[in-house]
Amino acid sequence: MRRLTALILGLVVLGAGAFAVTPEEAVANLERTLKAVGTLQAKFEQFHYSMLVSVPLHEKGEIFFQKPDRMRWEYKAPQDKVFLYKAGVLEMYLPEEKQLTRSPVSKEALESDIFGIFLGVMSFRDAYVVEDSPFPTDASRVRQVKLTPRTEGDYSHILLEIDETTWLLRRAIFLEWAGNKREFVFSRVRTGVRLPAKTFTLNVPPDCEIIDDVEKSRR
């Protein structure tokens, strides 16, 4: 009887190990899922933690993504603003200030930011050392991993929380060397949604101030 019990327990352990997903497999699943996504829409919350301020800045809004290279981050609180990325150019529109800024974005800058994760501009395994790193969460059925850049940059490491059901991103935390950090939390994620063409255009009023760093960089 004892031998039978031990055998059953051994099979359970082996079975659990056989289905366990390694950190490398988890980020590979995320990468593969995002590459297969044509469009994506989700709610997001963003937290800015500063070593100089005790209370983090809490922002929220909605993200829209369309392959291969279009993203819109529409912030609704505490301030209305829009970040629109398209074909290597980032536009930032501040309605209250009536100001639009257009800036070129390098591949290197994309690789070390949240934009790069969604756009798939790099391979996680090529760009980072991937390992397990559990951190506090209220979510279930998620895989948490730590990404340490192979090339030193702005961040010491990045923490990802990946939904094991959909293999889509639920949280991303970027930790700077100075101790500051940015956290993104995604919810109500939908893929394969129909996005109107106007989603990735900005209509600004005639009296809007336009700062065009793209044209400056071409001179």
NORCOR-V103000 format. One record per pair of residues at least 4 apart in sequence whose ideal C-beta (glycine too) atoms are under 8 Angstrom apart, sorted by the first residue. I is the first residue (numbers start at 1). GAP is how many residues later the second one is. D is the distance in whole Angstrom. If there is no record, write none. Layout:
BEGIN
i->[I	I]
gap->[GAP	GAP]
d->[D	D]
END
This chain:
BEGIN
i->[1	2	3	4	5	6	7	8	9	10	11	12	13	14	15	16	21	21	21	21	21	22	23	23	23	23	23	23	23	24	24	24	25	26	26	26	26	26	27	27	27	27	27	27	27	27	28	28	28	29	29	29	30	30	30	30	30	30	30	31	31	31	31	32	32	33	33	33	33	34	34	34	34	34	35	37	37	37	37	38	38	38	38	39	39	39	39	39	39	39	39	39	40	40	40	40	40	40	40	40	40	41	41	41	41	41	41	41	41	42	42	42	42	42	42	42	43	43	43	43	43	43	43	44	44	44	44	44	44	44	44	44	45	45	45	45	45	45	46	46	46	46	46	46	46	46	47	47	47	47	47	47	47	48	48	48	48	48	49	49	49	49	49	50	50	50	51	51	51	53	58	59	59	59	59	60	60	60	61	61	61	61	61	62	62	62	63	63	63	63	63	63	64	64	64	64	64	64	65	65	65	65	66	66	66	66	66	68	69	69	69	69	69	70	70	70	70	71	71	71	71	71	71	71	72	72	72	72	72	72	73	73	73	74	75	75	75	75	75	76	79	79	80	80	80	81	81	81	81	82	82	82	82	82	83	83	83	84	84	84	84	84	84	84	85	85	85	85	85	85	86	86	88	88	89	89	89	89	89	90	90	90	90	91	91	91	91	91	92	92	92	93	93	93	93	93	93	94	94	94	97	98	98	98	98	98	99	99	99	99	100	100	100	100	100	100	101	101	101	102	102	102	102	102	103	103	104	104	104	105	105	105	106	107	107	108	109	110	110	110	110	111	111	111	111	112	112	112	112	112	113	113	114	114	114	114	114	115	116	116	116	117	117	118	122	122	123	124	124	124	125	126	127	127	127	127	128	128	128	128	128	129	129	129	130	130	130	131	131	131	132	132	132	133	133	133	133	134	135	135	135	135	137	137	137	137	139	139	139	139	141	141	141	142	142	142	142	142	143	143	143	144	144	144	144	145	145	145	146	146	146	146	147	147	147	147	148	148	149	149	149	149	154	154	155	155	155	155	156	156	156	157	158	158	158	158	159	159	159	159	160	160	160	160	161	161	161	161	162	162	162	162	163	163	163	163	163	166	168	168	168	169	170	170	170	171	171	171	171	172	172	173	173	173	173	174	174	174	175	175	176	176	195	195	197	198	204	204	212	213	214	215]
gap->[4	4	4	4	4	4	4	4	4	4	4	4	4	4	4	4	4	5	8	122	143	4	4	107	108	109	120	122	123	4	101	106	4	4	117	119	136	141	4	97	98	103	118	120	133	135	4	96	97	4	133	138	4	94	130	132	137	138	139	4	89	92	93	4	135	4	133	134	135	83	84	86	134	135	85	28	30	154	155	28	29	153	154	25	26	27	28	152	153	154	155	156	23	24	25	26	78	149	150	151	153	21	22	23	24	148	149	152	154	20	21	144	145	146	147	148	17	18	19	20	143	144	145	16	17	18	19	29	140	141	142	143	13	14	15	139	140	142	12	13	14	15	136	137	138	139	9	10	11	12	135	136	138	8	9	11	132	134	7	131	132	133	134	6	7	130	127	128	129	4	20	16	18	19	20	15	16	17	12	13	14	15	16	11	12	14	8	9	10	11	55	123	7	8	10	131	135	136	5	6	7	53	4	5	129	133	134	51	16	17	18	19	50	15	16	17	130	12	13	14	15	44	47	48	10	11	12	13	127	128	9	10	11	8	4	5	6	7	8	4	15	17	14	15	16	11	12	13	14	9	10	11	13	120	7	8	9	6	7	8	9	116	117	118	4	5	6	20	30	34	5	114	16	17	13	14	15	16	125	12	13	14	15	9	10	11	12	111	8	9	11	6	7	8	109	111	115	4	5	6	112	106	107	109	110	111	109	110	111	112	102	104	108	109	110	111	109	110	112	108	109	110	111	112	110	111	109	110	113	4	5	10	4	4	14	4	4	5	6	9	11	5	10	11	16	4	37	41	42	43	4	61	4	58	60	68	70	4	4	5	6	52	55	51	4	5	4	4	6	23	5	24	20	22	23	24	19	20	21	22	30	18	19	21	15	16	17	14	15	17	12	13	14	11	12	13	26	10	9	24	26	38	5	7	24	34	22	24	31	32	22	23	24	19	20	21	22	28	18	19	21	15	16	17	18	14	15	17	11	12	13	14	10	11	12	13	8	9	4	6	8	9	22	23	19	20	21	22	19	20	21	18	14	15	16	17	12	13	14	16	9	11	12	13	8	9	10	11	5	6	7	8	4	5	6	7	26	23	18	21	23	17	15	16	17	12	13	14	15	11	12	8	9	10	11	7	8	9	5	6	4	5	4	5	4	5	4	6	4	4	4	4]
d->[6	6	6	6	6	6	6	6	6	6	6	6	6	6	7	6	5	5	7	6	7	7	7	5	6	5	8	4	8	6	6	5	6	7	4	6	5	8	6	4	7	6	6	7	7	7	6	7	7	6	7	4	6	8	7	5	6	7	6	6	7	7	6	7	7	7	7	4	6	7	6	5	8	8	5	7	7	5	7	7	6	8	6	8	7	5	7	7	6	5	7	5	7	7	4	8	7	7	7	5	7	7	7	5	8	8	5	5	7	7	5	5	7	6	4	7	7	8	6	8	7	5	5	7	6	7	5	8	6	7	5	8	7	7	5	7	5	8	8	4	7	8	7	7	5	8	5	7	6	8	7	4	8	6	4	8	8	6	5	6	5	7	7	7	8	5	7	4	6	8	8	6	7	7	8	7	6	5	6	5	4	5	7	8	5	7	7	7	5	8	8	8	7	4	7	6	5	8	7	5	8	5	4	8	6	8	7	8	7	7	5	7	6	7	5	8	5	8	7	4	8	6	6	7	7	7	5	8	6	6	7	4	8	5	7	6	5	7	8	6	8	7	8	5	7	7	7	5	7	8	7	5	8	7	7	7	6	7	4	8	7	6	8	6	7	5	8	7	6	8	8	6	6	6	6	7	6	7	6	7	5	8	5	6	7	5	8	6	7	5	8	7	5	8	5	6	8	7	5	8	8	8	6	6	5	6	7	5	8	7	7	5	6	7	5	7	8	5	7	7	7	5	6	5	5	7	7	5	5	5	6	8	7	6	6	7	6	5	4	6	5	5	6	5	6	7	7	5	6	6	8	8	7	6	7	8	6	6	8	5	6	7	7	8	6	4	6	6	6	7	6	8	8	7	6	8	4	6	6	6	7	7	4	6	6	7	6	7	5	8	7	7	7	6	6	3	6	5	6	6	8	8	6	7	6	7	7	8	6	8	7	5	6	5	6	6	6	6	7	5	5	7	7	5	8	7	5	7	6	7	6	8	6	4	8	7	8	5	5	7	7	8	6	8	5	6	6	7	5	7	5	6	7	7	5	7	8	7	4	7	7	7	6	8	8	5	4	8	6	7	6	7	7	5	8	5	8	7	8	5	7	6	7	6	8	7	7	5	7	7	5	6	7	5	8	6	5	8	8	5	5	6	5	8	7	8	4	8	7	6	7	7]
END
